Amino acid sequence: MHYMMFYNLAPDYLERRDEYRLAHLQHAWAAQSRGELVLAGALADPADAAMLLFSCEDPEVPKQFALADPYFEHGLVTGFEVRLWATVVGEAASTPIKPG
């Protein structure tokens, strides 16, 4: 199953992220190496949100990721939302549906 997590970023995110970026990236790459986090990154122009794609069976996985993220712990992420994403097209789709 796929879950999209949406981060709301603080207005001063770009100015403050350098202090916590290494720890945040270590946290993210650890989740990727466990096979949980597929893709992640901040949106640009404006840098007010980020999107993280998870492949897992339980929405608690992305929720616990967010709660332990140094960006969240230090207020660079001001809130987050986890949504089930019903992927149906593509090699990595969790429930592929091909027209027949």
N, C-alpha and C positions, 0 to 999 in steps of 0.2 A: 504494500500500500504506500501511497505517497501522501505526504503532508507538506503543505506550504506554511511557512511561518513568516509573518510580516512583523518587522521591527519598526517602531516609531523612534526616530533619532532626535536627540536634544538639539536645540538651535545652535549650540556651540560645539557640536560633534566634531567638525573638522579641526577646530582649534585645540580640542582636548584629546583626540584619539591617540596621538603619538605615545603618550605616557602608558597606555594600556594595550597598544596594538599587538605587541609581541605575545603577551599572555592571551589575548583574544584569539590570535591566529593559532597558537599552540592548542588552545581549547578546540577550535574548529577543525584543525587537521587531525586531532585525536579522534573526534567524532567521525571524520571521514575515513580514517584508517579502520574503525570498527564497522564500517559499512552503513552507517546511519545517515550522515550528511553527504548529499550528492553534489550540490552546488550552493554557493552562497556569495553574496556581495551586496554592496550598497548601491542604491539608485543615485543617479547623478542629475544635476541641473534641475532641481535643487537636491542636495544630499540630505534629504529629510526622512528617508526610509531605507530599509534593506529587506531583501527576500532570501529565504533559506529553504532549500528543498531537501526533505528528509525521505528516506526509504526505510520504513519500519512498520511494525504491526500495531503500535500503541501510540496515541497522541501524547502520552506522558513523556516519551523520549524527547521530542522537541521542546516540550515545556521545561523539563529538567535541564536540558541544554541551556535554555535561555536564563533560567534562574541561577545557573552556575557560571554564566558568561561574565568575564570581567567588565565588559561594556555595560551590562545591566547592573552589576554590583556597584559600579561607580557613576551611574546616572547618565551615561551616554546613550543607552537605550532606555526610553522613558515608558515603554509599554510594548506588548507583543500580542499577536493573535495567531493561533494555530488552526488551520483549516484542512480537512480532508480534501485531497485533490484527486478526482476520479480520472486518471490518465487512461486514454483509450487508443491513442495513435502514437506510434513510434516504437523503436526497438526496445526501449525500457518501460513501456506502458505496463502498469500493474494489472489492468484488465483489458487487453487489446480486443478491439471490435473491428473486424474487417468486413467491408461490404461483400455480400455474397450473392 
